[in-house]
């Protein structure tokens, strides 16, 4: 939440620019990347800052299913309590002994410290 000089609270939306907006191999695995630099609304934000602003990240993803040609859309909201600082998602892809790509969805939601 933000507050005007008059004391009125309101929610402001900021679009986060992605390093990659599209990925041709989305069906294998995809992570969204946003660089937090001087141009980012998240620049120099701390967990305390996000909590004070009651910050929420809204993730909207859309695409086209290759088999049915249907449009697909997904939306997920993440509050400031969901953000894990200095962590990253585990890589779900690896290469088997035979040289084949392996995707392990069992670790899809696992995170590891950086």
Secondary structure, 3 states (H helix, E strand, C coil): CEECCCCCEECCCCCCCCCCCCCCCCCCCCCCCCCCCCCCCCCCCCHHHHHHCCCEEEEEEEEECCCCCCEEEEEEEEEHHHCCCCEEECCCEEECCCCCEEECHHHCCCEEEC
